[in-house]
Amino acid sequence: MSKPASGRLVSLDALRGFDMFWIMSGEHIIHALAKATGWQIFIWMSEQLHHTVWNGITFYDMIFPLFLFISGISMPYSVQKRMQLAGVTAAFELPREEKNRLYLSMLRRTLILLILGMIVNGLLAFKGYHNTRFASVLGRIGLAWFFAGMIYLNNDVGKQVLWLLLLLLGYWAMMVFIPVPGYGAGVLTMDGSLESYIDRLLLPGKLHDGVHDPEGILSTIPAIGTALMGMLTGTFLRWEGFSMSKKALSLFLSGIILIALGLLWDHFFPINKRLWTSSFVVYVGGWSLLLLSFFYWIIDVAGFRRWAFPFIIIGTNSILIYMCAEGLVNFGYTADYIFGGMIRQVALVWQPVLIAVSVTSVQLIFLYLLYRNKLFLKI
């Protein structure tokens, strides 16, 4: 744990917290409300809080790439002080010695995320090499952020955009034109895709779906694009050529354009979260920009922050609450100990709703205590 750095972009913490809220317990509240009320609005929201089986997209499919996108935005802010001390205006102009220190720090962070991801997968309850899943959500965040960071630190904005295009178009070309033994080229099914074949060939241990892993090797390439898109966005937010209001509007309009491009590309390369297709990167990147524009406008431009406080305390300890919510801490036991007696007095149909709310309350109290004492898990 460590104290947070000053000068944080508050809207970014809030958006990160909004994103993580649905994973840590928010989804359970909506699922319970859908069953208890039967209202169409909650039924629709509940449907959106499940992953798409294959092609297509739901809100739940966007949570992971949005988090990676936000991680990318943080990069230009994290190197800002180093740039000021070195007297440079762009990260690629940093002295070689400073870059080497950054590389080591980035490598350390990536290795920690890889290990934490395997712990979330159950590494501590080791059941043998072949029953261990090495790929993970946190691992993908670490790897994609690391390689996107290397591109960011060694190229100007124009070349970063070229790298982004190369990553997305290159992945599309490989998936469509390289044949898979026994299937041929361009077979974008779970067992027939090139991404799945590479995982079966090279990824050690157990795959998430037996023949395929959604956090596999080849699909890390477009995930680097997601992180790089965030870094380009962070660079734009730090740029002094626009007012904050114009930046918010630019983010919004850019988001609309990317959503349209993603939908267009979907006709040729389907939007698919499990394959992390290039159309998926573009489409979700558009929605990420839209969400960021709203949070940035309301919180940083207009100054309305109080409503976002629960999201802020989640966002400033997002990795910690993710690991806890994935099974390392039993918040349900504590919630039942505190609220269980009262909950069992209400009608049976409403008990799952109150149970989900009680778990969220315990999580928020836990995060608030950490926030109040300026304790943050820093990786």
C-alpha atoms as one frame of an Amber mdcrd trajectory, in Angstrom:
protein
   0.000   0.000   0.000   1.129   3.563  -0.636  -0.226   7.068  -0.733  -1.663
   8.196  -4.053   0.144  10.679  -6.217  -1.199  14.187  -6.418  -2.601  15.725
  -9.555  -4.836  12.784 -10.469  -7.486  13.167 -13.122 -10.559  12.719 -10.915
 -12.859  11.754 -13.784 -10.478   8.929 -14.668 -10.642   7.491 -11.137 -14.441
   7.791 -11.229 -14.722   6.096 -14.623 -12.390   3.319 -13.490 -14.563   2.884
 -10.410 -17.757   2.865 -12.485 -16.217   0.167 -14.648 -15.098  -1.959 -11.686
 -18.395  -1.514  -9.792 -20.199  -3.896 -12.136 -17.621  -6.640 -11.624 -17.258
  -6.334  -7.863 -21.002  -6.616  -7.077 -23.115  -4.234  -9.157 -24.118  -6.955
 -11.592 -25.600  -9.046  -8.763 -27.860  -6.176  -7.703 -29.247  -5.858 -11.240
 -29.716  -9.628 -11.678 -31.577  -9.788  -8.367 -33.746  -6.774  -9.241 -34.635
  -8.341 -12.590 -35.888 -11.499 -10.875 -37.665  -9.696  -8.041 -39.507  -7.082
 -10.114 -39.852  -8.591 -13.567 -39.504  -5.042 -14.934 -38.269  -4.877 -18.519
 -35.651  -2.239 -17.741 -33.950  -4.500 -15.184 -34.352  -7.569 -17.406 -32.627
  -5.699 -20.237 -29.857  -4.498 -17.912 -29.435  -8.035 -16.576 -29.043  -9.347
 -20.123 -26.397  -6.693 -20.763 -24.451  -7.944 -17.736 -23.637 -11.298 -19.336
 -20.896 -12.017 -21.856 -21.861 -12.658 -25.462 -21.425 -16.322 -26.363 -19.350
 -15.515 -29.470 -19.996 -12.772 -32.064 -21.784  -9.616 -30.935 -21.384  -7.474
 -27.862 -22.983  -6.560 -24.555 -22.087  -3.932 -21.958 -20.363  -6.661 -19.916
 -18.018  -7.373 -22.840 -16.831  -3.757 -22.692 -15.816  -3.708 -19.023 -12.410
  -5.345 -19.493 -11.270  -3.304 -22.545 -12.525  -0.105 -20.909 -10.285  -0.828
 -17.919  -7.322  -1.453 -20.238  -8.124   1.751 -22.134  -8.142   3.693 -18.839
  -4.796   2.124 -17.882  -3.421   3.501 -21.130  -4.704   7.003 -20.397  -2.789
   6.978 -17.114   0.584   6.525 -18.829   1.067  10.136 -20.094   0.131  11.399
 -16.631   2.504   9.023 -14.858   5.535  10.193 -16.901   4.619  13.886 -16.753
   6.883  14.639 -13.781   9.811  12.820 -15.388   9.338  14.885 -18.550   9.289
  18.127 -16.574  12.483  17.225 -14.693  14.188  16.264 -17.962  13.018  19.489
 -19.651  11.284  17.710 -22.554   7.759  18.056 -23.956   7.219  14.508 -25.243
   7.872  11.113 -23.700   9.937   9.853 -26.647  12.391  12.721 -25.989  13.277
  11.431 -22.511  16.984  10.620 -21.993  17.996   6.989 -22.474  18.885   6.563
 -18.788  15.438   7.757 -17.736  13.776   5.449 -20.231  15.756   2.499 -18.919
  14.479   3.198 -15.413  10.958   3.393 -16.818  11.393   0.083 -18.649  12.430
  -1.658 -15.449   9.490  -0.170 -13.561   7.092  -1.210 -16.333   8.551  -4.722
 -16.458   8.171  -5.065 -12.690   4.525  -3.995 -12.900   3.841  -6.436 -15.716
   5.416  -9.361 -13.863   3.400  -8.556 -10.731   0.168  -8.421 -12.746   1.012
 -11.746 -14.413   1.533 -13.350 -10.999  -1.568 -11.755  -9.473  -3.601 -12.916
 -12.457  -2.496 -16.495 -11.915  -3.296 -16.180  -8.204  -6.837 -15.093  -9.134
  -6.949 -18.171 -11.399  -6.155 -20.367  -8.374  -2.367 -20.668  -8.469  -2.108
 -20.917  -4.674  -4.295 -24.023  -4.763  -1.850 -25.586  -7.228  -3.255 -28.735
  -8.850  -0.488 -29.439 -11.294   0.969 -27.744 -14.345  -1.661 -29.038 -16.775
  -4.510 -27.858 -14.532  -3.118 -24.359 -14.125  -4.411 -21.514 -16.298  -1.566
 -19.107 -16.979  -3.480 -16.580 -19.110  -5.545 -14.070 -17.142  -7.312 -10.730
 -17.201  -4.627  -9.056 -15.092  -1.911 -10.694 -17.158  -3.369  -9.299 -20.359
  -3.585  -5.838 -18.808   0.071  -6.066 -17.819   1.332  -7.323 -21.189  -0.802
  -5.034 -23.371   0.030  -1.996 -21.232   3.750  -2.837 -21.279   4.081  -3.171
 -25.048   1.840  -0.162 -25.700   4.024   1.758 -23.258   7.145   0.797 -25.205
   5.526   2.185 -28.362   4.469   5.348 -26.515   7.926   5.981 -25.048   9.748
   5.620 -28.365   7.491   7.278 -30.949   5.811  10.594 -31.566   2.016  10.789
 -31.862   2.010  10.272 -35.629   4.037   7.080 -35.378   1.880   5.871 -32.476
  -1.169   6.176 -34.733   0.673   4.201 -37.416   1.502   1.525 -34.845  -2.172
   1.372 -33.858  -3.222   0.862 -37.478  -0.500  -1.757 -37.968  -1.626  -3.713
 -34.899  -5.300  -3.723 -35.875  -4.864  -4.304 -39.610  -2.085  -6.834 -39.037
  -4.218  -8.876 -36.636  -7.144  -8.766 -39.090  -4.913  -9.960 -41.930  -3.471
 -12.818 -39.872  -6.879 -13.997 -38.700  -8.413 -13.853 -42.169  -5.608 -15.014
 -44.471  -3.382 -17.433 -42.519  -4.766 -20.987 -42.794  -5.269 -23.183 -39.733
  -4.480 -26.901 -40.176  -7.730 -28.827 -40.566  -9.846 -25.682 -40.938  -8.366
 -23.368 -43.540  -8.097 -19.579 -43.516 -10.611 -17.115 -42.077 -12.583 -19.614
 -39.961 -13.502 -17.392 -37.012 -14.964 -20.053 -34.728 -13.832 -20.971 -31.232
 -11.945 -24.062 -32.391 -11.115 -23.023 -35.968  -9.658 -19.539 -35.528  -5.945
 -18.866 -35.806  -6.013 -17.302 -32.329  -7.350 -20.535 -30.805  -4.886 -22.662
 -32.780  -1.925 -20.595 -31.530  -3.181 -20.961 -27.955  -3.444 -24.741 -28.297
   0.025 -24.807 -29.809   1.937 -22.426 -27.539  -0.020 -21.432 -24.424   1.088
 -23.540 -21.444  -1.231 -25.157 -18.922  -5.013 -25.151 -19.170  -7.033 -23.050
 -21.603 -10.158 -21.283 -20.329 -12.458 -22.998 -22.846 -10.459 -26.124 -23.572
  -9.740 -25.275 -27.218  -9.538 -21.507 -26.763  -8.553 -18.866 -24.232 -10.054
 -15.343 -24.360  -6.819 -13.946 -22.902  -4.598 -15.925 -25.255  -1.358 -15.133
 -27.047  -2.318 -13.814 -30.479  -5.266 -11.694 -29.307  -2.872  -9.786 -27.066
  -1.777  -7.962 -30.258  -5.060  -6.012 -30.716  -5.266  -5.599 -26.925  -2.022
  -3.625 -27.201  -3.996  -1.422 -29.582  -6.644  -0.856 -26.914  -4.005   0.288
 -24.419  -2.278   2.435 -27.057  -5.602   4.079 -27.906  -5.826   5.033 -24.239
  -2.317   6.488 -24.290  -3.159   8.595 -27.329  -6.244   9.813 -25.453  -4.160
  10.648 -22.385  -1.745  12.616 -24.567  -4.670  14.564 -26.010  -6.064  15.338
 -22.539  -2.682  16.734 -21.488  -2.425  18.876 -24.623  -2.892  22.592 -23.935
  -4.131  23.531 -27.404  -7.801  22.991 -26.511  -9.893  24.143 -23.576 -11.319
  21.423 -21.335 -14.773  21.944 -22.849 -13.423  21.466 -26.367 -11.567  18.369
 -25.241 -14.796  16.876 -23.864 -16.591  17.610 -27.134 -13.713  16.179 -29.162
 -13.769  12.973 -27.115 -17.506  12.671 -27.688 -17.317  13.215 -31.461 -14.334
  10.880 -31.793 -16.287   8.230 -29.910 -19.213   8.492 -32.324 -16.869   8.134
 -35.304 -15.136   5.064 -33.857 -18.440   3.376 -33.015 -19.567   3.869 -36.627
 -16.257   2.517 -37.955 -16.464  -0.483 -35.630 -19.987  -1.301 -36.821 -18.842
  -0.984 -40.442 -15.848  -3.266 -39.866 -18.160  -5.750 -38.112 -19.534  -6.710
 -41.551 -16.084  -7.979 -42.592 -14.436  -8.889 -39.266 -17.101  -9.596 -36.601
 -17.099  -7.759 -33.286 -15.969 -10.502 -30.894 -14.654 -10.002 -27.397 -13.235
 -13.532 -27.043 -11.100 -13.048 -30.143 -10.557  -9.340 -29.294 -11.114  -8.600
 -32.974  -9.954  -5.316 -34.489 -13.575  -4.238 -35.000 -14.129  -4.923 -31.290
 -11.170  -2.667 -30.413 -12.508   0.180 -32.554 -16.135  -0.189 -31.422 -15.356
  -0.434 -27.712 -12.778   2.335 -28.082 -15.608   4.541 -29.313 -17.803   3.735
 -26.335 -14.831   4.252 -24.007 -14.360   7.750 -25.434 -18.078   8.498 -25.025
 -18.073   7.419 -21.384 -14.862   9.349 -20.731 -16.335  12.473 -22.347 -19.343
  12.351 -19.990 -17.276  11.757 -16.858 -14.673  14.326 -17.901 -17.304  16.969
 -18.663 -19.399  16.445 -15.529 -16.537  16.008 -13.041 -13.514  17.914 -14.343
 -15.160  20.586 -16.482 -18.449  21.293 -14.664 -17.024  20.387 -11.245 -19.841
  18.088 -10.080 -17.921  15.495  -8.074 -19.905  14.487  -4.996 -22.178  12.050
  -6.847 -19.117  10.164  -8.091 -17.477   9.627  -4.683 -18.430   5.914  -4.446
 -16.897   5.350  -7.878 -13.777   7.324  -6.930 -13.041   5.174  -3.878 -13.484
   2.074  -6.037 -11.341   3.468  -8.840  -8.408   4.376  -6.632  -8.146   0.762
  -5.402  -9.449  -1.037  -8.473  -6.893  -3.875  -8.676  -7.304  -4.641  -4.985
 -11.104  -4.809  -5.073 -10.977  -6.863  -8.277  -8.801  -9.504  -6.629 -10.918
  -9.470  -3.485 -14.160  -9.783  -5.442 -12.728 -12.657  -7.496 -12.672 -14.838
  -4.407  -9.732 -13.779  -2.234 -12.073 -12.143   0.328 -15.532 -13.397   1.355
 -17.487 -10.139   1.624 -20.711 -12.155   1.656 -19.833 -13.699   5.014 -19.284
 -10.284   6.622 -22.425  -8.869   5.018 -24.483 -11.785   6.316 -23.029 -11.379
   9.804 -23.999  -7.686   9.909 -27.221  -7.583   7.872 -28.357 -11.210   7.609
 -30.781 -11.126  10.517 -32.649  -8.102   9.187 -32.656  -9.373   5.615 -34.296
 -12.663   6.626 -37.244 -10.714   8.034 -38.353  -9.372   4.633 -40.252 -11.154
   1.860 -38.285 -14.004   0.294 -38.426 -12.513  -3.218 -36.592  -9.374  -2.062
 -33.911 -11.100  -0.002 -31.456 -11.637  -2.924 -31.688  -7.906  -3.721 -30.898
  -6.912  -0.150 -28.117  -9.503   0.074 -26.472  -8.046  -3.036 -26.861  -4.497
  -1.681 -25.403  -5.538   1.677 -22.324  -7.043   0.009 -21.825  -3.822  -1.962
 -22.184  -1.805   1.245 -19.495  -3.848   3.005 -17.176  -3.478   0.006 -17.688
   0.294  -0.101 -17.057   0.617   3.654 -13.842  -1.368   3.220 -12.741   0.842
   0.319 -13.719   4.027   2.132 -11.545   3.114   5.132  -8.605   2.557   2.797
  -9.318   5.808   0.953  -9.677   7.819   4.157  -6.328   6.518   5.397  -4.725
   7.153   1.985  -3.895   3.463   1.522  -3.794   2.294  -2.077  -2.474  -0.865
  -3.689   0.219   0.426  -6.019   1.606  -1.811  -8.745
